[in-house]
Amino acid sequence: MRARRLVAVASVAVGLVALAGCRSEPGVAAYVGDHRITEDAVTGIIEDAQAKNPTPTEGDEVPPGQEPPPPGQEPQMPGRSQVVSTLVLSEVCERVSADEGYRPQNQVDPAQVAQGLGLSPETGYVRQVAELYTCLSGIPIGAPVAPTEQELIDLVEAGKRAGAVPPEVTVEQAAAQLDGDQLRQALANRNSLREAVETYDVTVNPRYRPLVFPVLSFTGQAIAVGVPLGEPGSDTVTDISTPQSRPEPPVPTAG
């Protein structure tokens, strides 16, 4: 049996590393330097999404200007961790771009994000995601990176846990199929972008740890290659992992 293909979550992604220091003001979801992302801001984004995307009932018509979700795809309302990730990455990307003079290479249309999520394009979260990936498109990517033997082992194990790699497939068999341009580009994204932001002081509220941003996912959204945002949830930091199978914002995919 063939292992299911990997799906690139975005052309670029950004990773954060935690620096020393403990910050835990009440009501703060995360810090990026001196910038605070408050729990109230997270709640406001979620409430806006709920208000602009009421649960449809049988017979409801699709609002003008909004495409119906594809068959079998339900609207993907953002969870708190997703909102925190988006806000943290947006702040970091803006700072990195300003410091290094990066400019977006692609303009992500909110309507495209809205259609993929099954949400109204007027949703604040949709617009935030579109702005984030527009910004990330300007972050330079290094040359493709070959995975290490351990990374391939971890990748195959993650795929089996996610149901994307059949249990009977050996590491050698699956690795031969999974190790390709997509994976190597994802590893390059992870490495170069993590290095680009390693000087930023990022702290995440313990309730959201481990918070991982996906660089590459298996079909079904389980993370194949991801970068921890802020502090890890344990003493071990894994860049290839499946902390949870949770919906991620659909954006232009590679290959």
LUMPA-958430 format. One record per residue (C-alpha): residue number from 1; residue in three letters; x, y, z. Coordinates in Angstrom, 3 decimals. Example, Ala and Ser with C-alpha at 12.3 -4.5 7.8 and 13.67 -1.06 7.14 Angstrom:
% LUMPA-958430
k, r, east, north, up
1, ALA, 12.300, -4.500, 7.800;
2, SER, 13.670, -1.060, 7.140;
This chain:
% LUMPA-958430
k, r, east, north, up
1, MET, 0.000, 0.000, 0.000;
2, ARG, 1.200, 3.510, -0.771;
3, ALA, 1.496, 6.135, 1.884;
4, ARG, -0.765, 9.089, 1.310;
5, ARG, 0.920, 12.158, -0.088;
6, LEU, 2.003, 15.081, 2.028;
7, VAL, 0.226, 18.388, 1.622;
8, ALA, 2.123, 21.647, 1.963;
9, VAL, 0.275, 23.936, 4.338;
10, ALA, 1.855, 27.053, 2.869;
11, SER, 4.690, 28.165, 0.643;
12, VAL, 6.398, 29.492, 3.742;
13, ALA, 5.938, 29.179, 7.449;
14, VAL, 7.580, 30.776, 10.424;
15, GLY, 8.850, 29.146, 13.578;
16, LEU, 9.569, 30.653, 16.944;
17, VAL, 11.928, 29.543, 19.637;
18, ALA, 11.511, 30.294, 23.295;
19, LEU, 14.008, 32.479, 25.068;
20, ALA, 14.762, 32.552, 28.752;
21, GLY, 12.349, 34.336, 31.019;
22, CYS, 8.948, 33.713, 32.503;
23, ARG, 6.030, 36.005, 31.761;
24, SER, 2.557, 35.140, 32.924;
25, GLU, 0.421, 38.222, 33.390;
26, PRO, -3.260, 37.395, 33.911;
27, GLY, -5.242, 37.694, 30.716;
28, VAL, -2.260, 37.425, 28.350;
29, ALA, -2.240, 34.591, 25.804;
30, ALA, 1.220, 35.257, 24.411;
31, TYR, 4.038, 37.776, 24.188;
32, VAL, 6.196, 38.733, 21.236;
33, GLY, 8.865, 40.971, 22.700;
34, ASP, 7.002, 43.720, 24.510;
35, HIS, 3.816, 43.091, 22.526;
36, ARG, 0.981, 41.410, 24.422;
37, ILE, -1.656, 39.240, 22.762;
38, THR, -4.495, 39.257, 25.238;
39, GLU, -7.083, 36.601, 25.936;
40, ASP, -9.739, 39.262, 25.285;
41, ALA, -8.360, 39.772, 21.771;
42, VAL, -8.527, 36.029, 21.147;
43, THR, -12.087, 35.870, 22.461;
44, GLY, -13.088, 38.836, 20.299;
45, ILE, -11.866, 37.134, 17.127;
46, ILE, -13.726, 33.929, 17.966;
47, GLU, -16.937, 35.793, 18.813;
48, ASP, -16.671, 37.749, 15.549;
49, ALA, -16.328, 34.475, 13.621;
50, GLN, -19.351, 33.009, 15.395;
51, ALA, -21.454, 36.120, 14.777;
52, LYS, -20.614, 36.300, 11.078;
53, ASN, -20.956, 32.550, 10.509;
54, PRO, -24.111, 31.348, 12.272;
55, THR, -24.738, 27.630, 12.246;
56, PRO, -26.778, 26.926, 9.091;
57, THR, -30.033, 25.064, 9.256;
58, GLU, -31.671, 22.972, 6.569;
59, GLY, -33.079, 25.142, 3.810;
60, ASP, -30.861, 28.150, 4.525;
61, GLU, -29.536, 29.966, 1.471;
62, VAL, -25.885, 30.834, 1.003;
63, PRO, -25.369, 34.592, 1.587;
64, PRO, -24.581, 36.679, -1.525;
65, GLY, -20.881, 36.720, -2.339;
66, GLN, -20.118, 33.627, -0.251;
67, GLU, -19.388, 30.301, -1.901;
68, PRO, -20.920, 27.203, -0.326;
69, PRO, -18.361, 24.860, 1.253;
70, PRO, -17.326, 21.835, -0.828;
71, PRO, -19.390, 18.686, -0.280;
72, GLY, -18.470, 17.035, 3.017;
73, GLN, -16.589, 20.070, 4.335;
74, GLU, -18.107, 21.805, 7.315;
75, PRO, -17.242, 25.410, 8.197;
76, GLN, -13.976, 25.407, 10.124;
77, MET, -14.470, 27.750, 13.051;
78, PRO, -11.145, 28.762, 14.598;
79, GLY, -10.176, 27.450, 18.011;
80, ARG, -8.288, 29.528, 20.540;
81, SER, -4.934, 27.904, 19.769;
82, GLN, -5.344, 28.639, 16.075;
83, VAL, -6.130, 32.269, 16.794;
84, VAL, -3.131, 32.598, 19.117;
85, SER, -0.849, 31.040, 16.487;
86, THR, -2.115, 33.428, 13.840;
87, LEU, -1.692, 36.510, 16.014;
88, VAL, 1.789, 35.485, 17.207;
89, LEU, 3.002, 34.700, 13.695;
90, SER, 1.530, 37.912, 12.307;
91, GLU, 3.399, 40.014, 14.863;
92, VAL, 6.659, 38.152, 14.293;
93, CYS, 6.387, 38.345, 10.520;
94, GLU, 5.763, 42.077, 10.644;
95, ARG, 8.806, 42.585, 12.850;
96, VAL, 11.094, 40.374, 10.777;
97, SER, 9.936, 42.016, 7.544;
98, ALA, 10.477, 45.520, 8.946;
99, ASP, 13.918, 44.681, 10.335;
100, GLU, 15.166, 42.879, 7.214;
101, GLY, 13.300, 44.812, 4.536;
102, TYR, 11.338, 41.812, 3.267;
103, ARG, 8.396, 42.417, 0.929;
104, PRO, 5.510, 40.010, 0.178;
105, GLN, 5.926, 37.998, -2.997;
106, ASN, 2.302, 36.866, -3.167;
107, GLN, -0.990, 38.495, -2.256;
108, VAL, -3.311, 35.961, -0.585;
109, ASP, -6.947, 36.759, -1.318;
110, PRO, -9.260, 36.615, 1.727;
111, ALA, -11.925, 35.134, -0.527;
112, GLN, -9.681, 32.138, -1.200;
113, VAL, -9.108, 31.584, 2.514;
114, ALA, -12.816, 32.073, 3.205;
115, GLN, -13.810, 29.477, 0.640;
116, GLY, -11.360, 26.944, 2.012;
117, LEU, -12.604, 27.451, 5.550;
118, GLY, -16.258, 27.670, 4.596;
119, LEU, -16.507, 31.035, 6.370;
120, SER, -17.675, 34.490, 5.336;
121, PRO, -14.925, 36.590, 3.720;
122, GLU, -15.975, 39.387, 6.085;
123, THR, -14.801, 37.349, 9.076;
124, GLY, -11.927, 39.065, 10.879;
125, TYR, -10.089, 35.776, 11.350;
126, VAL, -10.219, 35.096, 7.611;
127, ARG, -8.688, 38.474, 6.843;
128, GLN, -6.017, 37.989, 9.516;
129, VAL, -5.022, 34.634, 8.023;
130, ALA, -4.836, 36.130, 4.526;
131, GLU, -2.633, 38.971, 5.795;
132, LEU, -0.401, 36.509, 7.649;
133, TYR, 0.302, 34.345, 4.606;
134, THR, 0.774, 37.395, 2.431;
135, CYS, 3.463, 38.567, 4.857;
136, LEU, 5.057, 35.113, 5.118;
137, SER, 5.430, 34.942, 1.354;
138, GLY, 8.207, 37.503, 1.632;
139, ILE, 10.362, 35.527, 4.071;
140, PRO, 13.337, 34.014, 2.173;
141, ILE, 13.627, 30.237, 2.007;
142, GLY, 16.923, 28.397, 1.998;
143, ALA, 17.968, 25.516, -0.245;
144, PRO, 16.115, 22.210, 0.171;
145, VAL, 17.317, 20.184, 3.151;
146, ALA, 17.656, 16.392, 3.121;
147, PRO, 15.980, 14.757, 6.123;
148, THR, 18.105, 12.883, 8.622;
149, GLU, 17.497, 9.213, 9.275;
150, GLN, 15.822, 10.058, 12.582;
151, GLU, 13.600, 12.669, 10.949;
152, LEU, 12.401, 10.100, 8.431;
153, ILE, 11.686, 7.610, 11.217;
154, ASP, 9.734, 10.252, 13.142;
155, LEU, 7.862, 11.270, 10.005;
156, VAL, 6.753, 7.718, 9.246;
157, GLU, 5.694, 7.150, 12.848;
158, ALA, 3.695, 10.383, 12.769;
159, GLY, 2.055, 9.288, 9.539;
160, LYS, 1.050, 5.957, 11.057;
161, ARG, -0.434, 7.649, 14.129;
162, ALA, -2.415, 9.920, 11.848;
163, GLY, -3.613, 7.016, 9.703;
164, ALA, -1.849, 8.454, 6.655;
165, VAL, 0.714, 5.627, 6.448;
166, PRO, -0.595, 2.041, 6.621;
167, PRO, 0.602, 0.129, 9.699;
168, GLU, 2.201, -2.659, 7.678;
169, VAL, 4.395, -0.285, 5.642;
170, THR, 8.023, -0.313, 6.799;
171, VAL, 10.013, 2.823, 7.499;
172, GLU, 12.156, 2.158, 4.427;
173, GLN, 9.114, 1.742, 2.170;
174, ALA, 7.328, 4.842, 3.414;
175, ALA, 10.454, 6.975, 3.564;
176, ALA, 11.196, 6.221, -0.071;
177, GLN, 7.809, 7.710, -0.983;
178, LEU, 7.743, 10.602, 1.478;
179, ASP, 11.286, 11.895, 0.976;
180, GLY, 10.876, 14.249, -1.941;
181, ASP, 10.937, 17.888, -2.960;
182, GLN, 7.978, 18.821, -0.742;
183, LEU, 9.514, 17.396, 2.412;
184, ARG, 12.959, 18.847, 1.728;
185, GLN, 11.520, 22.269, 0.988;
186, ALA, 9.479, 22.099, 4.193;
187, LEU, 12.596, 21.306, 6.203;
188, ALA, 14.342, 24.259, 4.571;
189, ASN, 11.400, 26.479, 5.510;
190, ARG, 11.556, 25.260, 9.075;
191, ASN, 15.275, 25.795, 9.405;
192, SER, 15.652, 29.170, 7.719;
193, LEU, 12.586, 30.736, 9.273;
194, ARG, 13.374, 29.454, 12.736;
195, GLU, 16.821, 30.990, 12.444;
196, ALA, 15.368, 34.256, 11.169;
197, VAL, 13.265, 34.747, 14.302;
198, GLU, 15.377, 33.095, 16.981;
199, THR, 16.285, 36.460, 18.490;
200, TYR, 12.627, 37.303, 19.206;
201, ASP, 11.415, 36.882, 22.763;
202, VAL, 8.278, 34.773, 22.395;
203, THR, 6.349, 33.408, 25.361;
204, VAL, 3.106, 31.426, 25.159;
205, ASN, 0.597, 30.944, 27.962;
206, PRO, 0.905, 27.379, 29.341;
207, ARG, -2.710, 26.659, 28.405;
208, TYR, -1.719, 26.700, 24.722;
209, ARG, 1.442, 24.617, 24.983;
210, PRO, 2.657, 22.845, 23.010;
211, LEU, 1.682, 25.263, 20.243;
212, VAL, 2.981, 24.066, 16.878;
213, PHE, 2.787, 25.816, 13.528;
214, PRO, 2.502, 23.385, 10.606;
215, VAL, 4.944, 23.685, 7.741;
216, LEU, 3.844, 20.439, 6.081;
217, SER, 0.829, 18.238, 6.793;
218, PHE, -0.456, 14.843, 5.847;
219, THR, -3.766, 14.719, 4.019;
220, GLY, -6.293, 15.211, 6.782;
221, GLN, -4.352, 18.064, 8.431;
222, ALA, -2.220, 15.982, 10.813;
223, ILE, 1.115, 17.767, 11.169;
224, ALA, 4.096, 16.168, 9.440;
225, VAL, 6.656, 18.954, 9.927;
226, GLY, 6.005, 21.652, 12.466;
227, VAL, 7.820, 24.297, 14.475;
228, PRO, 7.009, 24.910, 18.144;
229, LEU, 5.764, 28.409, 18.923;
230, GLY, 7.138, 29.595, 22.211;
231, GLU, 7.869, 27.116, 24.966;
232, PRO, 7.331, 23.390, 24.361;
233, GLY, 4.836, 21.496, 26.460;
234, SER, 7.567, 19.166, 27.745;
235, ASP, 11.336, 18.904, 27.899;
236, THR, 11.398, 17.477, 24.392;
237, VAL, 10.988, 19.697, 21.332;
238, THR, 10.075, 17.885, 18.145;
239, ASP, 10.051, 19.524, 14.738;
240, ILE, 8.370, 16.543, 13.113;
241, SER, 5.358, 15.629, 15.169;
242, THR, 1.616, 15.261, 15.453;
243, PRO, 0.600, 17.051, 18.655;
244, GLN, -3.007, 17.124, 17.523;
245, SER, -4.980, 16.620, 14.350;
246, ARG, -6.665, 19.990, 14.130;
247, PRO, -7.893, 22.018, 11.158;
248, GLU, -5.438, 24.589, 9.884;
249, PRO, -6.176, 27.581, 7.660;
250, PRO, -6.221, 26.366, 4.046;
251, VAL, -3.847, 28.393, 1.913;
252, PRO, -2.209, 27.929, -1.500;
253, THR, -0.577, 24.511, -1.574;
254, ALA, 2.594, 23.424, -3.251;
255, GLY, 2.657, 20.678, -5.795;
